[in-house]
Amino acid sequence: MPSRKVKKKETIKNTDVFNDKKSSPRTAKIVLFVFGIGPLLLMSLFLSSRGFFSPPG
C-alpha cells in the first residue's frame, strides 16, 4: 500500500468580501429617514391637503 499524503484544507477568508459592505452611521441615518420618517411626512402632507387636520365647520 502506498502511503498517502495528508492535504491541508485551505480556509478561505470571507472577511474581505464583507468589508466593502459595512454600513456606516451616516448610511444608517439616511435609511432611517427615508423608510421611517419619510412616509410619515408624506402621509401628514397628504392628509393636510385633504383637510383632515382642519376643524369641521
C-alpha positions as CSV (number, residue, x, y, z in Angstrom):
1,M,0.0,0.0,0.0
2,P,1.4,3.4,-0.9
3,S,1.4,6.0,1.8
4,R,-1.0,8.8,1.3
5,K,-0.1,12.4,1.9
6,V,-2.5,14.4,4.0
7,K,-3.5,17.6,2.3
8,K,-4.4,20.5,4.4
9,K,-7.7,22.1,3.5
10,E,-7.3,25.7,2.6
11,T,-9.5,28.0,4.5
12,I,-11.0,30.9,2.5
13,K,-11.3,34.1,4.5
14,N,-14.6,35.7,3.8
15,T,-13.8,38.8,5.7
16,D,-12.5,40.6,2.6
17,V,-15.9,40.1,0.9
18,F,-17.9,41.7,3.7
19,N,-15.5,44.6,4.4
20,D,-16.9,46.6,1.5
21,K,-20.5,46.2,2.6
22,K,-20.2,47.6,6.1
23,S,-22.8,50.2,6.9
24,S,-21.6,53.5,8.4
25,P,-23.7,55.5,10.8
26,R,-24.4,58.0,8.1
27,T,-26.0,55.5,5.7
28,A,-28.0,54.1,8.7
29,K,-29.4,57.6,9.4
30,I,-30.3,58.1,5.7
31,V,-32.1,54.7,5.5
32,L,-33.9,55.5,8.8
33,F,-35.0,58.9,7.4
34,V,-36.1,57.5,4.0
35,F,-38.0,54.5,5.3
36,G,-39.1,55.7,8.7
37,I,-39.7,59.5,8.8
38,G,-40.3,60.0,5.1
39,P,-43.6,58.1,4.9
40,L,-44.9,59.8,8.0
41,L,-44.1,63.2,6.4
42,L,-45.8,62.2,3.2
43,M,-48.9,60.9,5.0
44,S,-49.2,64.1,7.0
45,L,-48.8,66.3,3.9
46,F,-51.5,64.2,2.1
47,L,-53.9,64.3,5.0
48,S,-53.4,68.1,5.5
49,S,-54.0,68.7,1.8
50,R,-57.3,66.8,2.0
51,G,-58.4,68.9,5.0
52,F,-58.0,66.2,7.7
53,F,-56.5,68.4,10.3
54,S,-58.8,71.4,9.8
55,P,-61.8,71.7,12.2
56,P,-65.2,70.9,10.7
57,G,-67.4,73.8,10.1
